[in-house]
Amino acid sequence: MPQEPADERWSPEADRAWSGQAGAEAFAAVEAATDWLLGYPFVFRAIARGSGPGGVLLDFGCGPGRVAEHAARALEMRIIGVDASPEMLALARERGTPGAEYHLVAQGRVSGLADACADAAMCNHVLASLSDERTILEVFTEIHRLLRPGAPFALLTTDPSCAGIEYASLRVGEPGADYGPGDPLSVRLRRTDGTWQTVRNHAWPVSVLPPLLERAGFTGVAQHRPTPDEAAGVADPDHVRGRAWTAERARPPLVVTTAVKRADSHRERVAEPCG
């Protein structure tokens, strides 16, 4: 297992980086420039290819609701955001996204939502906070339950094989380190005020994800590593032109994994309205 150097070891504050009110506010202040170039716009594109305007989009691990708010506008879909942090959900509700509703995840399940109530789902950077495959499978299984048969699912993750590279808004792990599934690693994230925050995450090589999605009942699993050249036609043009994106061009760090809930799934009951 890779070892972090002494100056990168996590303090208790780093372990609790996204916990409580202070953690939620800190997460909301993350810049995420690389994600808005190579991540979220490609997640939105994947959702748009598999569903249409007017449907319900599940954001599993919605955090403070910033990405959900953008998705609602870009896709013209109604948002259902779920998260395990009440403080994150409070911040998401404060954004006032029209038609959006937010629910708490407790013990891996959203008890207030019916089976097959969403027309599409996205899950962005949630897996990095999970330490074992069993918990990841539980997340995928709950997303599968909430999706209607034939609905698309888009998953955004950072590839731990890009460890140690300084990207515009993040650095994952240590240079030269080789991280296995679930290994702890430090992630440096740039804040909107230009400072950096180090948080504790877990490494999940992208090759681990397709078999887990298939075990949860998904099919048609595919993976795509977006590049800055592709982003010119997908992401916000001003954002694309705003930086050189040197590291992102040399080795793009984000992977979008897509899947579909089988149309002939035998796990479904009749779909009911969410909420």
C-alpha positions as CSV (number, residue, x, y, z in Angstrom):
1,M,0.0,0.0,0.0
2,P,1.4,3.4,-0.9
3,Q,2.6,5.6,2.0
4,E,2.0,9.3,2.1
5,P,5.0,11.5,2.9
6,A,5.1,13.2,6.3
7,D,4.1,16.6,5.0
8,E,1.0,15.1,3.3
9,R,-0.3,13.0,6.2
10,W,-3.9,13.6,7.1
11,S,-4.9,15.5,10.2
12,P,-8.1,14.7,12.0
13,E,-9.5,17.9,10.3
14,A,-8.6,16.4,6.9
15,D,-10.5,13.1,7.7
16,R,-13.6,15.2,8.6
17,A,-13.2,17.5,5.6
18,W,-16.7,17.2,4.3
19,S,-18.4,16.4,7.7
20,G,-20.8,18.7,9.4
21,Q,-21.6,22.3,8.5
22,A,-18.0,23.4,8.1
23,G,-17.2,20.5,5.9
24,A,-20.3,21.1,3.7
25,E,-19.4,24.7,3.3
26,A,-15.8,23.8,2.5
27,F,-16.9,21.4,-0.2
28,A,-19.2,24.0,-1.7
29,A,-16.1,26.3,-2.0
30,V,-14.1,23.8,-4.2
31,E,-13.3,25.3,-7.6
32,A,-13.5,22.1,-9.7
33,A,-12.1,23.7,-12.8
34,T,-10.9,20.4,-14.2
35,D,-14.3,18.8,-13.5
36,W,-16.1,21.5,-15.4
37,L,-13.8,20.9,-18.4
38,L,-13.6,17.1,-18.6
39,G,-16.2,15.8,-16.2
40,Y,-19.6,17.3,-15.6
41,P,-20.3,18.4,-19.2
42,F,-19.6,14.9,-20.4
43,V,-21.9,13.4,-17.7
44,F,-24.7,15.7,-18.9
45,R,-24.0,14.6,-22.5
46,A,-24.3,11.0,-21.6
47,I,-27.6,11.6,-19.8
48,A,-29.0,13.6,-22.7
49,R,-28.2,10.7,-25.1
50,G,-30.3,8.3,-23.0
51,S,-33.2,10.5,-21.8
52,G,-35.1,13.6,-22.8
53,P,-36.3,16.9,-21.4
54,G,-39.0,16.8,-18.7
55,G,-37.9,13.6,-17.0
56,V,-36.5,13.0,-13.5
57,L,-32.8,13.0,-13.0
58,L,-31.4,11.4,-9.8
59,D,-28.2,12.9,-8.5
60,F,-26.8,10.3,-6.0
61,G,-24.4,12.1,-3.7
62,C,-25.6,15.5,-4.7
63,G,-23.5,17.4,-2.1
64,P,-24.4,21.1,-2.0
65,G,-26.4,20.9,-5.2
66,R,-24.2,23.0,-7.6
67,V,-23.9,20.3,-10.2
68,A,-27.6,19.4,-10.0
69,E,-28.5,23.0,-10.5
70,H,-26.5,23.1,-13.7
71,A,-27.9,19.8,-14.9
72,A,-31.5,21.0,-14.4
73,R,-30.8,23.9,-16.7
74,A,-28.7,22.0,-19.3
75,L,-31.0,19.0,-19.5
76,E,-34.4,20.5,-18.7
77,M,-35.0,17.8,-16.2
78,R,-36.4,17.8,-12.7
79,I,-33.8,17.0,-10.0
80,I,-34.0,14.5,-7.2
81,G,-30.8,14.9,-5.1
82,V,-29.8,12.5,-2.4
83,D,-26.9,12.6,0.0
84,A,-25.8,11.1,3.3
85,S,-25.1,14.5,4.8
86,P,-28.0,16.6,6.2
87,E,-25.7,19.7,6.0
88,M,-25.0,19.1,2.3
89,L,-28.8,18.7,1.7
90,A,-29.5,22.0,3.5
91,L,-27.1,23.8,1.2
92,A,-28.6,22.2,-1.8
93,R,-32.1,23.3,-0.8
94,E,-30.8,26.9,-0.3
95,R,-29.9,27.0,-4.0
96,G,-33.6,27.1,-4.8
97,T,-33.3,25.0,-8.0
98,P,-36.9,25.0,-9.5
99,G,-38.7,21.7,-9.0
100,A,-35.8,20.0,-7.2
101,E,-36.3,17.9,-4.1
102,Y,-33.7,16.4,-1.8
103,H,-33.6,13.3,0.4
104,L,-31.3,11.8,3.0
105,V,-29.5,8.5,2.3
106,A,-29.5,6.4,5.5
107,Q,-27.8,3.1,5.8
108,G,-27.3,3.0,2.0
109,R,-31.0,3.5,1.1
110,V,-33.3,6.4,0.3
111,S,-36.4,5.3,2.2
112,G,-38.7,8.1,0.9
113,L,-38.4,7.2,-2.8
114,A,-40.2,4.5,-4.7
115,D,-38.7,1.9,-7.0
116,A,-38.2,2.9,-10.7
117,C,-39.0,6.6,-10.1
118,A,-36.1,8.2,-12.0
119,D,-35.6,8.5,-15.7
120,A,-31.8,8.9,-15.4
121,A,-29.1,9.0,-12.8
122,M,-25.6,10.5,-12.2
123,C,-23.1,10.0,-9.4
124,N,-20.1,12.3,-9.4
125,H,-17.0,11.6,-7.3
126,V,-18.9,9.7,-4.6
127,L,-16.9,6.5,-4.8
128,A,-13.7,8.2,-3.6
129,S,-15.2,8.5,-0.1
130,L,-16.0,4.8,0.1
131,S,-13.5,2.3,1.5
132,D,-14.7,-1.1,0.2
133,E,-16.3,-2.8,-2.8
134,R,-19.3,-3.9,-0.7
135,T,-20.3,-0.3,-0.1
136,I,-19.8,0.6,-3.7
137,L,-22.1,-2.3,-4.7
138,E,-24.7,-1.1,-2.3
139,V,-24.6,2.4,-3.9
140,F,-25.0,0.9,-7.4
141,T,-27.8,-1.4,-6.2
142,E,-29.8,1.5,-4.7
143,I,-29.3,3.6,-7.9
144,H,-30.5,0.6,-9.9
145,R,-33.6,0.3,-7.7
146,L,-34.5,4.0,-8.2
147,L,-34.1,3.9,-12.0
148,R,-36.8,2.9,-14.4
149,P,-36.0,0.0,-16.7
150,G,-33.9,1.2,-19.7
151,A,-32.8,4.4,-17.9
152,P,-29.2,5.6,-18.3
153,F,-26.6,6.0,-15.5
154,A,-23.5,8.2,-15.7
155,L,-20.7,7.8,-13.1
156,L,-17.8,10.3,-12.8
157,T,-14.5,9.2,-11.2
158,T,-10.9,10.3,-11.0
159,D,-8.4,7.7,-12.3
160,P,-5.8,7.0,-9.5
161,S,-3.3,6.0,-12.1
162,C,-2.8,9.7,-12.7
163,A,-1.4,10.0,-9.2
164,G,0.9,13.0,-8.4
165,I,0.1,15.1,-11.5
166,E,-0.7,18.7,-10.8
167,Y,-3.9,19.5,-12.6
168,A,-5.6,22.9,-12.7
169,S,-7.8,22.2,-9.7
170,L,-6.6,18.9,-8.2
171,R,-3.8,16.5,-7.5
172,V,-4.6,12.9,-6.7
173,G,-2.1,10.9,-4.6
174,E,1.7,11.0,-4.8
175,P,4.0,10.9,-7.8
176,G,5.0,7.4,-8.8
177,A,2.6,5.7,-6.4
178,D,0.6,2.7,-7.5
179,Y,-2.8,2.5,-5.8
180,G,-4.9,-0.6,-5.5
181,P,-8.7,-0.8,-4.9
182,G,-9.7,1.0,-1.7
183,D,-6.2,2.2,-0.9
184,P,-6.2,5.5,1.0
185,L,-4.8,8.5,-0.8
186,S,-4.7,12.2,-0.3
187,V,-6.4,14.6,-2.8
188,R,-5.5,18.3,-3.0
189,L,-8.4,20.4,-4.3
190,R,-8.2,24.1,-5.3
191,R,-10.7,26.4,-3.6
192,T,-12.4,29.3,-5.3
193,D,-10.2,31.7,-3.3
194,G,-7.1,30.1,-4.8
195,T,-6.0,28.2,-1.7
196,W,-5.8,24.4,-1.5
197,Q,-7.4,21.8,0.7
198,T,-6.1,18.3,1.3
199,V,-8.7,15.6,2.0
200,R,-8.6,11.8,2.5
201,N,-10.1,9.7,-0.2
202,H,-9.8,6.1,-1.5
203,A,-8.5,4.9,-4.8
204,W,-10.8,3.0,-7.1
205,P,-9.1,2.0,-10.4
206,V,-11.6,2.4,-13.2
207,S,-11.3,-1.2,-14.2
208,V,-12.9,-2.2,-11.0
209,L,-16.2,-0.5,-11.8
210,P,-17.7,-2.3,-14.8
211,P,-18.0,-5.7,-13.0
212,L,-19.6,-4.1,-10.0
213,L,-22.2,-2.3,-12.1
214,E,-23.0,-5.6,-13.9
215,R,-23.5,-7.3,-10.5
216,A,-25.9,-4.5,-9.5
217,G,-28.0,-5.3,-12.6
218,F,-26.7,-2.8,-15.2
219,T,-25.8,-3.5,-18.8
220,G,-24.1,-1.8,-21.7
221,V,-21.2,-0.6,-19.5
222,A,-18.8,1.7,-21.3
223,Q,-16.0,4.0,-20.2
224,H,-14.7,7.2,-21.8
225,R,-11.8,9.5,-20.9
226,P,-12.7,13.0,-22.1
227,T,-9.9,15.2,-23.5
228,P,-9.6,19.0,-23.7
229,D,-10.0,18.8,-27.5
230,E,-13.3,17.1,-27.1
231,A,-14.3,19.6,-24.4
232,A,-14.2,22.4,-27.0
233,G,-17.6,21.1,-28.3
234,V,-19.1,20.0,-25.0
235,A,-18.0,22.3,-22.1
236,D,-18.6,26.1,-21.7
237,P,-16.5,27.8,-24.5
238,D,-15.2,30.5,-22.1
239,H,-14.1,27.9,-19.6
240,V,-12.3,25.9,-22.4
241,R,-10.4,29.0,-23.6
242,G,-9.7,30.3,-20.1
243,R,-6.6,28.2,-19.4
244,A,-3.9,26.2,-21.2
245,W,-4.9,22.9,-19.5
246,T,-1.4,21.6,-20.0
247,A,-1.6,18.7,-17.6
248,E,-5.1,17.8,-18.7
249,R,-3.9,17.6,-22.3
250,A,-0.9,15.4,-21.4
251,R,-2.9,12.9,-19.3
252,P,-6.6,13.5,-18.8
253,P,-7.5,12.3,-15.3
254,L,-11.3,11.9,-15.4
255,V,-13.3,8.9,-16.6
256,V,-17.0,8.8,-17.3
257,T,-18.5,5.3,-16.9
258,T,-22.0,4.8,-18.4
259,A,-24.5,2.0,-18.1
260,V,-28.1,1.2,-18.6
261,K,-30.6,-0.5,-16.3
262,R,-31.8,-3.6,-18.1
263,A,-35.2,-3.1,-19.7
264,D,-36.2,-6.6,-18.7
265,S,-35.2,-6.3,-15.1
266,H,-37.2,-8.7,-12.9
267,R,-36.4,-6.6,-9.8
268,E,-39.0,-3.9,-10.6
269,R,-42.4,-3.1,-9.3
270,V,-44.7,-0.8,-11.1
271,A,-43.1,2.7,-11.2
272,E,-44.5,5.2,-8.8
273,P,-44.1,9.0,-8.6
274,C,-41.1,10.1,-6.6
275,G,-41.5,12.2,-3.4
